[in-house]
Structures are given as C-alpha cells and as structure tokens.
C-alpha cells in the first residue's frame, strides 16, 4: 500500500450578494449570489486541489497561491488545479475524487452532471463521484450563509499501473 496515497481537502466560502453566479468544479451555475473569495471562490476545485496536495504531500494551495498576493486575486481555480497537477505529472496518477458539496442553497441536483463532467476534464480522470448534501437548516460548516466542500483524493505512484509494479 505504500504506493497509494489518500488526501482530504476542505473549503468553505461565505455567500456574497455582490457577485452573481457560482463556479463549482469549473462549471458555471446561474444564481442570484456568488461566493466571497480572493479567487473565483470555487469551493469544489479548492477542496479537490487541496485533497490532491494532501495525497502527495505538497502542503495546500495557499502555499502556492497566498491569499494576500496580487496574482491570487480573481484567479480561475482551474489554473490553480492545473498548477498542482503539473507538479505531480509523471510522479503520481490521480485515480479517484470523492466530493461532498454541503449547502442549503441553491438547489444543485440539476447541475451535478455538469459539475462532475467539468471536474473529470480538469483533473483528467474518469472516476469522480459527487454528493450534494443539505445543511438541514442547521448553522453548521461555515454557517447558514455559506457553502462548503469536502473531497477525498486517491492517487498512486506512477510505479503502479493496472495493479502491476513497473
């Protein structure tokens, strides 16, 4: 098992009436509000990228894109994911992302396939699972006026392909 790695990512952002529309997993979601963030506020890509960082011991995205740096302001989160994926290229193969989006609003079920397809494309993997959970009206995981996301990433060292050692 030493050739396999697991990482956990988490992100949370507060809702903002100043922004219109959400970006989740790189997919655009029409909405009367957005998410407050230094970047585009994509909680799915932030959590997924942090999960990958955790799986391969690369710290977290804040180590590479500090919130106080000008270059981080408004950055497209798919560029952040791409940066990290380039760092692991040739060393690790990402096998699976298991994603839980936690939010009371907006209803996201009809966007689940679009989010999943976008994440698959950005991370160049086939195995992406997305679950959407309501907060059941409770003030948890960042409060009622926020959205959060958990992601578990599973990766393998490139020595291991199709269950065989190279």
N, C-alpha and C positions, 0 to 999 in steps of 0.2 A: 504493500500500500504506500510505500514511501515515494512512489512515482505519481501519486494522485494528490491533488490539493483541493481544499474547500475554503471558500471565503464568504463572509457575511457582510453585506452592505446595508446602510440605513440612510435615509434622508427625510427631511421634513421642511416644508415651507408654508408660510402664512398666506392666506388669500389676500389679494390686492384688487381694489376697485379701480385703481389707476391703470391697470393692464386689462386688456380684453383678450380672451382666448388662452388656452393651455397648450403646452407641448409636453406630451407624455410618451416616453420611449421614442422620441423623434417624430411622432405623429401629431398633427395639429388637431385640436379638439375645440370646436366653437363653443364659446362660453362667455357669459356676461362679466366674468372676472378672470384674473390671472393669478400668478404666484409671485410673491416678493422674493427677489433673489439678486445676487450680484450677476449671475449668468442668466440664461433663459429660464431658469427655475424648473428644469425637467427633473422631477424627483425620481423618475424611473431610471433615466440614464445615469444620474448621480449615484444612486444606490447600486446599480448594476456595475458601474465602473469601480466604485469602492469595493464591491464584492470581488471583482477580478483582482484588484490591487491586494486585497487580503489573501486571496488564494495563492498568489505568487510572491508574497512578502514585499510589496512595493509601497507600503505606507497607505496614504489615502490621496484623493485628488487635490486636497488643499496643500499638499506638499509640492505639487507641480503647478497649481493654479491658485496661489494665495488670494483670498478674497479682497485684500487691500491693494493688490496690484492692478494697474490700469488695464493690462491686457486681459484680465479676467472679467472685466465689466461687459455684460451683454453677450459673452461668448456662447456660441452654439454648443450645447452639451455633446453633440455627436463628434465635435472636434476634440473634446476632452477624452471621450471614449477612444477615438482613433489614435490619439497620442499614446495612451496606455497600451492599446493593442499593438502598436508599433514596437513598444518596449519589450513585449513578450514574444514577438514574432520569431519563429524558429526555435524558441526555448520551450514554450508551452502551447498546448492546444486546448482551447476552451471547449468543453463538452456540453454544458448544460447551464441554463439560468432559470431559477425558480423565483418568480416575482409575486409579491403581495402588495397591492396598492390599497391603502387604507384612507377612505374619505367618505364623508357624509354626502357631499355634493361635488360636482354634478353627477347625475347618473352616468356611469361609464360602460355599462354592459354592451351597448351597441358599438362601442369603439374598441372593444377588446381585440378583435381580429386585426384591426389596423395597427394597434399598438404592438401586437405580437409580430406582425409582418415587418414592421419597421425595426424592431429590436433584432430580429433574425438577420436582417440586411446589415445593420450597423455592426453587429458583433460577428457576422459571417458564420452563424451556426444554425442548425436545424432544430435543436431541442430547446425551446423556450416555452415555459409554462407561466401563465398569468392568472392570478386570482384577484378578484376585486372584493374588498370587504368594507362593510359599513361600520361606522362607529356606534351604531345602535343609539344614536343621540347622546352618547356619553362624551364627556370632556376629557378624552384620552389622547395620547400620542401627538401632542402638539396643540391640543385644544380643538374646539368645535370649528374654528375658522382656519383650518389648515388641512393639508394633505401630506401623508407620509407614505413611505415605501420601504419595504424590506426585500432584499434579494440575496439568494444563496447561489454562489457560483461554484461549479465543479470543473476542474482543469486537470490535464495530465501533462507530464513532461513529454517532450517530443520523442523520447526513447521508447515510449509505449504507444503503439498504434495497433488497433484491432485486437487487443488482448495479447499481443506478442511483443517481446522485447526486441529492439533493433540491435 
